[in-house]
């Protein structure tokens, strides 16, 4: 007899290589790709690696990667289709210090309301690894690493009625 999943139960998929601890593998892949897109690792108009390549990178099968990509498409960050690759539709532009300070203010207010010390928030921020290819206080590379190729040309509508 099977029972309905109870609130709080994991939706982990053992067939996808997920241990069941923490978010499902597709959710972790989605989160990581979203972070990279918003950080500018993948710029607007650039192509992501294929689902097969992403599967190798994250230790997941192609269907798990496609589930993560469908979620990003629903958020309007990417678009993809069979035979045309996955292109970034929206990527973050440069943020100024005022915008970042405003976002941090919200984080600190939420931490205060949750009883989390500001020292713990600062320590958590310091443990976040830098996005590969971004400038660091120690003088890392100035420009983000760009993935994908310009050989694909510009992305435009395809299918019926496309020029």
Beta strands, then each sheet from edge to edge (+ up, - down):
strand 1: 78-81
strand 2: 85-88
sheet 1: 1+ 2-
end
